Amino acid sequence: MPTASQVLLEEHKLIRATVDPALTAGEDISRRGPAAIVAHRASLSALADLLTGDLSRHSAKEDEIFFPAIERALGSTQGPTAVMRAEHRQIHACGDGFRQLLAGIVAEEAARTPEAAEALVERLRELGDLIGAHFEKEEVILFPLAESVLPPEEQRVVGDRLKDYRG
Ligand SMILES: [Fe+2]
């Protein structure tokens, strides 16, 4: 039975596997301009789907299951989990902006201007930075904290609940 941190770490890997190709696509669009958007549509759409699917579920299960377990152990909701919850909201607000820009660009060829391409790339970079910094904080600070404050048995029980979460 994996622990809570192991379950979430595995999800981070899967999420990065979709985020990273979209970031690479963004840098290519930045170099080649709007003409490159069509060639990268699959990886950009995969990121848009991830934001409303697996990433949204991942954040929700942390908010609803993982953070409350840590907050109970610490006896406070005002510690690092409050920062992580705020970052979830920031990531998803930025992600909504990205999805809207992408939808506009995909819907209409006339919308694929250099300015629109640059705006999309900027939003992608922002999103990549937010997700990257957030995951790193969780992996370096929060997961080790959970491992130190939750008894091993509870880490596994919470891990099971995280795996079973369907949103
Ligand atoms: Fe998170």
Boltz pocket constraint, residues with backbone or C-beta under 6 A from the ligand:
constraints:
  - pocket:
      binder: B
      contacts: [[A, 58], [A, 59], [A, 62], [A, 84], [A, 88], [A, 134], [A, 138]]
      max_distance: 6.0
